[in-house]
Amino acid sequence: MTTHEKICEESKALSADEQRRVLKFIEQFRGGTQTESHSEQDKNLQNELKPCPHCKSKNVVKDGFKRGKQRFLCHDCGRTFVTTTGTVMENSHFGESAWKTAVEDTLAENVSLDKTGAKINASHSTSFNMRHKILLVLNSLKTADPVKISGISELDETYVLECEKGRKFAEDAPRKPRKHGAKASKPGISDEQICIMTGVERGGAAYAATVNRAHPSNDEIKEVFRGHIMPGSVAFTDGLKGYKCLENEVDCVVESVPAEEQKRTGTMNLNNVNGFHSHIQEAYRHYRGVATKYLNRYNALFETVYKAKNSISELTDMILSHLQPDGSYTGASVQNYGLLKI
């Protein structure tokens, strides 16, 4: 074995820090011409390292791998973390590419869980948990930065059939299970219909929330739109008298626009909110129903995609890097976190 081969073989037993010091010594021995360039490389590497998610320090170094993911050590707090710590991908065995596929399929609103699972080699339950973690991130973003509707807006509600998708019915259940595409047993708007109350600012944001069945009461209208309709705004509605309560609640103007008047005028109409309803209903039909308990998670998706159609790639990156609100919905617990109860 030559001297060069012997040095290369023995250097493999050195740690990364020891190898760096040996390299620095050799460069200084050779005249120091390369010391500055490598120092600059180390500085650039340090700038590229992810800050510690526990204490936000940038005094971190690489610390091997954990389950195929790069691990880091923080010299300030002494804790280790991987590249996905503090993101929606935390505690997942799947890498960023699989999660990116899951996010894109969720935002597309037309890809089934099984198709997503086939793309990333995941089971149906794993695809479900991944999708709902993504929905919960959207919901947390919605809570942290609530939609503010101002100027001229349109308020209306749309209805979807109550759905117990994914649940086995007991023998003493109040109704028999329905097949996908079935119709309500009661005519008109009844307690079988789940109300999605919506608001759309012309040229701006969309908002959707569910708190009730059938027609909303005044208190339910206030609950949904409080903090979302800005003072001084003008809201067009289709005639439901309950919306008038918002005038005293948020100091706005609510104008009821009958159907015949909507056709006659080019300004007083509900075209924008009706377009939002079409978007919701189309996605809902594709999903073949959404379990009612998860509906507000999907409302967050509907309003996010509807108002951000041209920035899906940016939205994907934001979701992938977003911190979980409290870490309580990892793994299977995502199924039981923040459910809608009406």
Salt bridges, closest charged atoms under 4 A:
GLU9 OE1 - LYS12 NZ 3.88
ASP17 OD1 - ARG20 NH1 3.36
ASP17 OD2 - ARG21 NH1 2.45
GLU27 OE2 - HIS38 NE2 2.99
ASP63 OD2 - ARG71 NE 3.56
ASP105 OD1 - LYS119 NZ 3.09
GLU109 OE1 - HIS279 NE2 2.91
ASP114 OD1 - HIS124 ND1 2.78
GLU154 OE2 - ARG202 NE 2.72
GLU162 OE1 - ARG175 NE 3.14
GLU162 OE1 - ARG178 NH2 3.97
GLU162 OE2 - ARG213 NH2 3.57
GLU164 OE1 - ARG167 NE 3.06
ASP191 OD1 - LYS186 NZ 3.01
GLU192 OE1 - ARG178 NH2 2.90
GLU247 OE2 - LYS244 NZ 3.37
GLU249 OE2 - ARG226 NE 2.75
GLU303 OE1 - LYS142 NZ 3.38
